[in-house]
Amino acid sequence: MESFFEKYIDAVKDTDTIKYTGAVTAVKGLMIESSGPRSVIGEICKIHIPSTNEYLLAEVVGLEGTTVRLMAYGETKGIEVGAEVTASGHVLEVPVGAKLLGRVIDATGTPFDGKGDIATPVHYPALQSPPSPLERKDINRRIVTGVRAIDGLLAVGKGQRLGIFAGSGVGKSTLLSIIARNTNADVNVIGLIGERGREVMDFINRDLGEEGLKRSVVVVATSDQPSIARLRAAYVTTAIAEYFRDQGKDVMLMFDSVTRFAHAQREIGLATGEPPAQRGYPPSVFDMLPKLLERTGTNSKGSITAFYTVLVDGDDMDEPISDKVRGTLDGHIVLNRSLAQHQHYPAIDVLASISRLSRRVSGPMTLKAVQTVKKWMSDYAAQEEMILAGVYQKGNSPEIDEAIEKHSAIEEFLCQEENAHCTIEDTLQKLSELSGVPIPKEEFVENPVGAIKHIDIKAV
């Protein structure tokens, strides 16, 4: 009997007995101003549209005296002066649970795929603080991405956060789709932030596929949606990943892209009167980026391994957003336009990329094999112009001769068809054959014996 009434008791507890209301006084571009209601920054309000008798969700982004500044999650068409604004009494929350798997939702957690409501009593706030640094579990287990260049030469640990840096059209989304289909993580959470509308269904149907979608949650905020929707979709994506992590799962978070998240905050910041700082970005952008990125990683229950794509403006790796993200994350993967133009896919520039935790999750013989291959790649790259021009004469340097001899085999190892399924056993076996370094089977596991471990300060 108690369980029968439980949902009604919860509904009564969640019901506000006092409603604070206000009225729209002005609409200025992206900004809606109202007199009242009593509210706090980040609170969700409902704006009544008299012409259609519908309600539009909006978020409080500024307060000045009795004036409340809001940004709507949809089109402002139909809003008029005097329209009623009602405070909800809570910040943005997202429904969470196992029923989210296989679903596509928008920035407010509303289903986007026409498959009906997500009936779950549990909600997570979109805005949360990162886990305490002292509560984070050590990262000492490898996660499989299914990308040979990453698993072989840029090993990633469970709970590690990496950026994928590239210009437009170099293959960021395709690389994410390979990881989503082939990773050994328990759950995929994918945020498509500021994507073109055409690319959403392309990614879900063609890149992710039916099998990939079954263990994934996709959050969508397309480029035509208001900036507040694109901004909050990033937080909703992270909150869903945090829920599954709190259930003890190993989560793979794929976020495309951080740059468009920053663009959304730039639009909001400038609209609310913030002064532009670096390249037109207001200070709030650089304050919000680490707060968002630090929410992923490990906690005391599970892990979130995160891949964040960064759209590098003009292929400039030192532009402000790229520089800030690279300094916050645990490594970066650089996609090279020149490699893509030469049909080298995925177009990962191994020598320009780094995984800061690869030594913790790789065995000693694997590390030796990686160092051998990277040395050949470095030697070849240093003399590439002379080699291609025919200036270099064979026999001048044994190291360069060996690098030239191994170049074709290395290229074959790094290139991978989009639909190829590369297991960690197959990748490390090929790496062993390529480098000539015998990698024992004991190093094929998640936590290989002999890997360099991190000191647990709690145990000291």
KEMIFI-233610 format. One record per residue (C-alpha): residue number from 1; residue in three letters; x, y, z. Coordinates in steps of 0.25 Angstrom, whole numbers. Layout:
// KEMIFI-233610
resi; resn; px; py; pz
NUM; ALA; X; Y; Z $
...
END
This chain:
// KEMIFI-233610
resi; resn; px; py; pz
1; MET; 0; 0; 0 $
2; GLU; 11; 9; 3 $
3; SER; 18; 8; -10 $
4; PHE; 4; 10; -17 $
5; PHE; 3; 24; -11 $
6; GLU; 18; 27; -12 $
7; LYS; 17; 34; -26 $
8; TYR; 6; 43; -21 $
9; ILE; 13; 47; -8 $
10; ASP; 26; 51; -16 $
11; ALA; 16; 59; -25 $
12; VAL; 11; 66; -13 $
13; LYS; 25; 69; -8 $
14; ASP; 29; 75; -21 $
15; THR; 17; 84; -22 $
16; ASP; 19; 99; -19 $
17; THR; 8; 105; -11 $
18; ILE; 13; 119; -14 $
19; LYS; 15; 124; -28 $
20; TYR; 23; 136; -31 $
21; THR; 19; 143; -44 $
22; GLY; 24; 155; -52 $
23; ALA; 21; 162; -65 $
24; VAL; 29; 164; -78 $
25; THR; 34; 178; -79 $
26; ALA; 43; 177; -91 $
27; VAL; 49; 168; -102 $
28; LYS; 63; 172; -106 $
29; GLY; 69; 163; -116 $
30; LEU; 73; 150; -109 $
31; MET; 69; 156; -95 $
32; ILE; 55; 157; -89 $
33; GLU; 53; 166; -77 $
34; SER; 41; 165; -67 $
35; SER; 37; 172; -55 $
36; GLY; 38; 161; -45 $
37; PRO; 36; 149; -42 $
38; ARG; 44; 147; -29 $
39; SER; 55; 137; -34 $
40; VAL; 70; 134; -34 $
41; ILE; 80; 132; -44 $
42; GLY; 79; 120; -52 $
43; GLU; 64; 118; -48 $
44; ILE; 55; 113; -59 $
45; CYS; 42; 121; -62 $
46; LYS; 30; 119; -71 $
47; ILE; 26; 131; -80 $
48; HIS; 11; 130; -84 $
49; ILE; 9; 133; -99 $
50; PRO; -5; 139; -100 $
51; SER; -7; 137; -115 $
52; THR; -5; 122; -114 $
53; ASN; -8; 120; -100 $
54; GLU; 5; 112; -98 $
55; TYR; 17; 114; -89 $
56; LEU; 31; 116; -93 $
57; LEU; 43; 112; -83 $
58; ALA; 53; 122; -80 $
59; GLU; 65; 123; -70 $
60; VAL; 68; 135; -61 $
61; VAL; 82; 140; -66 $
62; GLY; 82; 154; -59 $
63; LEU; 76; 162; -48 $
64; GLU; 76; 177; -46 $
65; GLY; 66; 182; -35 $
66; THR; 52; 177; -38 $
67; THR; 56; 174; -53 $
68; VAL; 59; 160; -57 $
69; ARG; 66; 157; -69 $
70; LEU; 63; 143; -76 $
71; MET; 67; 136; -88 $
72; ALA; 57; 126; -95 $
73; TYR; 59; 112; -99 $
74; GLY; 51; 114; -111 $
75; GLU; 47; 125; -121 $
76; THR; 42; 138; -115 $
77; LYS; 31; 139; -125 $
78; GLY; 18; 143; -119 $
79; ILE; 23; 149; -106 $
80; GLU; 17; 162; -103 $
81; VAL; 19; 173; -92 $
82; GLY; 10; 169; -80 $
83; ALA; 12; 154; -83 $
84; GLU; 11; 146; -70 $
85; VAL; 25; 140; -65 $
86; THR; 24; 130; -54 $
87; ALA; 36; 125; -46 $
88; SER; 37; 110; -45 $
89; GLY; 45; 110; -32 $
90; HIS; 56; 101; -37 $
91; VAL; 68; 101; -46 $
92; LEU; 69; 92; -59 $
93; GLU; 68; 77; -56 $
94; VAL; 69; 65; -65 $
95; PRO; 61; 52; -63 $
96; VAL; 71; 41; -62 $
97; GLY; 71; 25; -61 $
98; ALA; 73; 13; -70 $
99; LYS; 61; 17; -78 $
100; LEU; 70; 28; -84 $
101; LEU; 78; 18; -92 $
102; GLY; 75; 18; -107 $
103; ARG; 68; 32; -106 $
104; VAL; 71; 45; -112 $
105; ILE; 67; 57; -103 $
106; ASP; 68; 73; -104 $
107; ALA; 74; 83; -95 $
108; THR; 63; 82; -85 $
109; GLY; 63; 67; -84 $
110; THR; 51; 66; -93 $
111; PRO; 50; 54; -103 $
112; PHE; 54; 58; -116 $
113; ASP; 52; 45; -124 $
114; GLY; 37; 43; -123 $
115; LYS; 38; 31; -115 $
116; GLY; 29; 36; -103 $
117; ASP; 32; 42; -90 $
118; ILE; 44; 37; -81 $
119; ALA; 36; 32; -69 $
120; THR; 46; 33; -57 $
121; PRO; 45; 39; -43 $
122; VAL; 59; 42; -42 $
123; HIS; 65; 56; -47 $
124; TYR; 79; 61; -46 $
125; PRO; 82; 76; -46 $
126; ALA; 89; 81; -59 $
127; LEU; 98; 90; -51 $
128; GLN; 107; 83; -41 $
129; SER; 121; 84; -35 $
130; PRO; 132; 75; -39 $
131; PRO; 136; 63; -29 $
132; SER; 146; 67; -18 $
133; PRO; 160; 64; -23 $
134; LEU; 162; 55; -11 $
135; GLU; 150; 46; -14 $
136; ARG; 155; 43; -28 $
137; LYS; 159; 29; -31 $
138; ASP; 173; 27; -37 $
139; ILE; 173; 24; -52 $
140; ASN; 181; 11; -54 $
141; ARG; 172; 4; -64 $
142; ARG; 172; 5; -79 $
143; ILE; 160; 7; -87 $
144; VAL; 158; 2; -101 $
145; THR; 154; 12; -112 $
146; GLY; 155; 3; -124 $
147; VAL; 164; 13; -131 $
148; ARG; 177; 6; -134 $
149; ALA; 185; 19; -134 $
150; ILE; 180; 23; -120 $
151; ASP; 180; 9; -113 $
152; GLY; 193; 6; -119 $
153; LEU; 201; 19; -117 $
154; LEU; 193; 28; -109 $
155; ALA; 187; 19; -98 $
156; VAL; 175; 25; -90 $
157; GLY; 171; 22; -76 $
158; LYS; 157; 20; -70 $
159; GLY; 154; 34; -65 $
160; GLN; 164; 41; -74 $
161; ARG; 159; 54; -81 $
162; LEU; 165; 57; -95 $
163; GLY; 162; 68; -105 $
164; ILE; 161; 65; -120 $
165; PHE; 166; 77; -127 $
166; ALA; 164; 80; -142 $
167; GLY; 159; 90; -152 $
168; SER; 146; 88; -159 $
169; GLY; 144; 76; -168 $
170; VAL; 156; 68; -163 $
171; GLY; 148; 56; -157 $
172; LYS; 145; 59; -142 $
173; SER; 131; 54; -143 $
174; THR; 135; 41; -150 $
175; LEU; 146; 39; -140 $
176; LEU; 135; 40; -129 $
177; SER; 126; 30; -136 $
178; ILE; 137; 20; -137 $
179; ILE; 139; 21; -122 $
180; ALA; 125; 20; -119 $
181; ARG; 123; 7; -126 $
182; ASN; 135; 0; -122 $
183; THR; 138; 5; -107 $
184; ASN; 137; -5; -96 $
185; ALA; 131; 6; -87 $
186; ASP; 118; 2; -80 $
187; VAL; 110; 14; -85 $
188; ASN; 112; 25; -96 $
189; VAL; 107; 39; -94 $
190; ILE; 108; 48; -106 $
191; GLY; 106; 63; -106 $
192; LEU; 104; 69; -120 $
193; ILE; 105; 84; -117 $
194; GLY; 103; 94; -128 $
195; GLU; 103; 83; -139 $
196; ARG; 96; 85; -152 $
197; GLY; 82; 80; -153 $
198; ARG; 86; 70; -164 $
199; GLU; 98; 64; -156 $
200; VAL; 89; 60; -145 $
201; MET; 82; 49; -152 $
202; ASP; 94; 46; -160 $
203; PHE; 102; 43; -147 $
204; ILE; 91; 35; -140 $
205; ASN; 87; 26; -152 $
206; ARG; 100; 25; -161 $
207; ASP; 111; 28; -151 $
208; LEU; 106; 22; -138 $
209; GLY; 96; 11; -143 $
210; GLU; 86; 3; -136 $
211; GLU; 95; -5; -128 $
212; GLY; 103; 8; -123 $
213; LEU; 90; 15; -120 $
214; LYS; 85; 4; -111 $
215; ARG; 95; 7; -100 $
216; SER; 96; 22; -103 $
217; VAL; 89; 35; -99 $
218; VAL; 89; 46; -109 $
219; VAL; 87; 60; -105 $
220; VAL; 84; 70; -116 $
221; ALA; 84; 85; -117 $
222; THR; 86; 89; -132 $
223; SER; 92; 102; -137 $
224; ASP; 79; 109; -140 $
225; GLN; 74; 108; -125 $
226; PRO; 76; 119; -115 $
227; SER; 89; 121; -109 $
228; ILE; 84; 117; -95 $
229; ALA; 79; 104; -100 $
230; ARG; 93; 101; -106 $
231; LEU; 99; 105; -93 $
232; ARG; 90; 97; -84 $
233; ALA; 91; 84; -93 $
234; ALA; 106; 83; -89 $
235; TYR; 102; 83; -75 $
236; VAL; 91; 73; -77 $
237; THR; 100; 64; -85 $
238; THR; 110; 64; -73 $
239; ALA; 99; 62; -62 $
240; ILE; 94; 49; -69 $
241; ALA; 108; 44; -70 $
242; GLU; 110; 47; -55 $
243; TYR; 97; 39; -52 $
244; PHE; 102; 27; -58 $
245; ARG; 116; 29; -52 $
246; ASP; 109; 30; -38 $
247; GLN; 103; 16; -41 $
248; GLY; 117; 10; -42 $
249; LYS; 118; 10; -57 $
250; ASP; 130; 13; -67 $
251; VAL; 124; 24; -75 $
252; MET; 129; 29; -89 $
253; LEU; 125; 44; -91 $
254; MET; 127; 49; -105 $
255; PHE; 125; 64; -106 $
256; ASP; 124; 71; -119 $
257; SER; 128; 82; -118 $
258; VAL; 134; 91; -107 $
259; THR; 136; 102; -117 $
260; ARG; 121; 104; -119 $
261; PHE; 119; 103; -104 $
262; ALA; 128; 115; -103 $
263; HIS; 121; 122; -114 $
264; ALA; 108; 121; -107 $
265; GLN; 113; 127; -94 $
266; ARG; 120; 138; -102 $
267; GLU; 106; 142; -108 $
268; ILE; 100; 141; -94 $
269; GLY; 111; 149; -88 $
270; LEU; 111; 160; -98 $
271; ALA; 96; 161; -97 $
272; THR; 96; 163; -82 $
273; GLY; 107; 174; -83 $
274; GLU; 120; 167; -81 $
275; PRO; 132; 173; -87 $
276; PRO; 139; 165; -98 $
277; ALA; 153; 161; -94 $
278; GLN; 161; 151; -102 $
279; ARG; 157; 151; -117 $
280; GLY; 143; 155; -113 $
281; TYR; 141; 145; -102 $
282; PRO; 136; 151; -89 $
283; PRO; 143; 146; -76 $
284; SER; 131; 137; -72 $
285; VAL; 135; 127; -83 $
286; PHE; 149; 125; -77 $
287; ASP; 142; 123; -63 $
288; MET; 132; 113; -68 $
289; LEU; 141; 104; -77 $
290; PRO; 149; 98; -65 $
291; LYS; 136; 97; -57 $
292; LEU; 130; 88; -68 $
293; LEU; 142; 80; -71 $
294; GLU; 146; 77; -57 $
295; ARG; 132; 70; -54 $
296; THR; 137; 58; -62 $
297; GLY; 147; 48; -58 $
298; THR; 146; 38; -47 $
299; ASN; 139; 39; -33 $
300; SER; 138; 29; -22 $
301; LYS; 128; 21; -30 $
302; GLY; 131; 20; -45 $
303; SER; 138; 27; -56 $
304; ILE; 135; 37; -68 $
305; THR; 145; 36; -79 $
306; ALA; 143; 49; -87 $
307; PHE; 146; 53; -101 $
308; TYR; 144; 67; -104 $
309; THR; 145; 72; -119 $
310; VAL; 150; 86; -121 $
311; LEU; 148; 93; -134 $
312; VAL; 161; 100; -136 $
313; ASP; 158; 114; -143 $
314; GLY; 167; 116; -155 $
315; ASP; 175; 103; -151 $
316; ASP; 181; 112; -140 $
317; MET; 185; 103; -128 $
318; ASP; 188; 115; -119 $
319; GLU; 175; 122; -120 $
320; PRO; 168; 125; -107 $
321; ILE; 158; 113; -106 $
322; SER; 168; 103; -111 $
323; ASP; 179; 108; -101 $
324; LYS; 170; 108; -89 $
325; VAL; 164; 94; -92 $
326; ARG; 178; 88; -95 $
327; GLY; 183; 93; -81 $
328; THR; 171; 87; -74 $
329; LEU; 170; 73; -80 $
330; ASP; 179; 61; -78 $
331; GLY; 184; 60; -92 $
332; HIS; 180; 64; -106 $
333; ILE; 179; 58; -120 $
334; VAL; 182; 66; -132 $
335; LEU; 175; 64; -145 $
336; ASN; 184; 69; -157 $
337; ARG; 177; 74; -169 $
338; SER; 189; 70; -178 $
339; LEU; 188; 56; -174 $
340; ALA; 173; 56; -177 $
341; GLN; 176; 62; -191 $
342; HIS; 185; 50; -193 $
343; GLN; 174; 41; -190 $
344; HIS; 180; 37; -177 $
345; TYR; 169; 33; -167 $
346; PRO; 167; 35; -156 $
347; ALA; 176; 48; -158 $
348; ILE; 183; 47; -145 $
349; ASP; 196; 54; -144 $
350; VAL; 202; 44; -134 $
351; LEU; 215; 53; -131 $
352; ALA; 207; 65; -128 $
353; SER; 197; 58; -119 $
354; ILE; 199; 53; -105 $
355; SER; 192; 45; -94 $
356; ARG; 197; 49; -81 $
357; LEU; 193; 36; -74 $
358; SER; 198; 26; -84 $
359; ARG; 209; 21; -75 $
360; ARG; 200; 18; -64 $
361; VAL; 191; 8; -72 $
362; SER; 202; 2; -82 $
363; GLY; 212; -9; -78 $
364; PRO; 227; -7; -79 $
365; MET; 228; -15; -92 $
366; THR; 217; -7; -99 $
367; LEU; 223; 6; -95 $
368; LYS; 236; 1; -101 $
369; ALA; 229; -3; -114 $
370; VAL; 222; 11; -114 $
371; GLN; 235; 18; -112 $
372; THR; 242; 10; -123 $
373; VAL; 231; 14; -133 $
374; LYS; 230; 28; -129 $
375; LYS; 245; 29; -131 $
376; TRP; 244; 24; -145 $
377; MET; 233; 34; -148 $
378; SER; 241; 46; -142 $
379; ASP; 253; 43; -150 $
380; TYR; 245; 42; -163 $
381; ALA; 237; 55; -160 $
382; ALA; 250; 62; -158 $
383; GLN; 256; 59; -171 $
384; GLU; 243; 57; -179 $
385; GLU; 245; 69; -189 $
386; MET; 259; 64; -192 $
387; ILE; 254; 49; -194 $
388; LEU; 242; 53; -203 $
389; ALA; 251; 63; -211 $
390; GLY; 261; 52; -213 $
391; VAL; 272; 60; -207 $
392; TYR; 275; 49; -196 $
393; GLN; 284; 38; -200 $
394; LYS; 282; 25; -194 $
395; GLY; 294; 21; -185 $
396; ASN; 296; 34; -179 $
397; SER; 289; 31; -166 $
398; PRO; 285; 17; -161 $
399; GLU; 274; 23; -152 $
400; ILE; 268; 30; -164 $
401; ASP; 270; 18; -173 $
402; GLU; 262; 10; -163 $
403; ALA; 251; 20; -162 $
404; ILE; 249; 21; -177 $
405; GLU; 249; 5; -177 $
406; LYS; 238; 5; -166 $
407; HIS; 230; 17; -172 $
408; SER; 220; 9; -180 $
409; ALA; 217; -1; -169 $
410; ILE; 215; 10; -159 $
411; GLU; 205; 17; -169 $
412; GLU; 197; 4; -171 $
413; PHE; 197; 2; -155 $
414; LEU; 191; 16; -153 $
415; CYS; 181; 16; -164 $
416; GLN; 168; 10; -161 $
417; GLU; 154; 8; -169 $
418; GLU; 143; 15; -162 $
419; ASN; 135; 2; -160 $
420; ALA; 147; -6; -156 $
421; HIS; 146; -13; -142 $
422; CYS; 160; -13; -135 $
423; THR; 161; -21; -122 $
424; ILE; 172; -17; -112 $
425; GLU; 178; -31; -114 $
426; ASP; 179; -29; -129 $
427; THR; 185; -15; -128 $
428; LEU; 196; -19; -118 $
429; GLN; 199; -31; -126 $
430; LYS; 201; -22; -139 $
431; LEU; 209; -12; -130 $
432; SER; 218; -23; -126 $
433; GLU; 220; -28; -140 $
434; LEU; 223; -14; -145 $
435; SER; 233; -10; -134 $
436; GLY; 240; -24; -133 $
437; VAL; 237; -23; -117 $
438; PRO; 231; -35; -112 $
439; ILE; 218; -31; -104 $
440; PRO; 214; -42; -94 $
441; LYS; 199; -45; -93 $
442; GLU; 199; -40; -78 $
443; GLU; 200; -26; -84 $
444; PHE; 187; -28; -92 $
445; VAL; 178; -26; -80 $
446; GLU; 172; -13; -74 $
447; ASN; 182; -12; -63 $
448; PRO; 195; -18; -68 $
449; VAL; 206; -22; -58 $
450; GLY; 218; -13; -58 $
451; ALA; 211; 0; -62 $
452; ILE; 215; 12; -55 $
453; LYS; 206; 14; -43 $
454; HIS; 201; 27; -37 $
455; ILE; 203; 29; -22 $
456; ASP; 191; 29; -14 $
457; ILE; 192; 40; -4 $
458; LYS; 182; 34; 6 $
459; ALA; 190; 22; 8 $
460; VAL; 203; 29; 11 $
END
